Amino acid sequence: MSDTILLATLGFLLILTGFIVIFVAIILLLFSSANDEKKVEGGGAIIIGPFPIMFGTNRKSVKILLVLSIILMAFVLLANIAFNYL
């Protein structure tokens, strides 16, 4: 029973941390938008199972997303293996 409560608390804290990071990023974006000469670059990744679908404004952002999605999939694989042995 305590493992379930621990995992629920950990999940809640991760979601809360994500909201805080998004809020801070929006605040920083508002403060940095005073200089209009900046170029915006970005991209996104949709991971369906082990297959990532990536899109971006340039090759550099897609390469960064590819590396991050490989790291994410390795972490998920290691976590899956670790939780199967517990």
Secondary structure, 3 states (H helix, E strand, C coil): CHHHHHHHHHHHHHHHHHHHHHHHHHHHHHHHCCCCCCCCCCEEEEEECCEEEEEECCHHHHHHHHHHHHHHHHHHHHHHHHHHHC
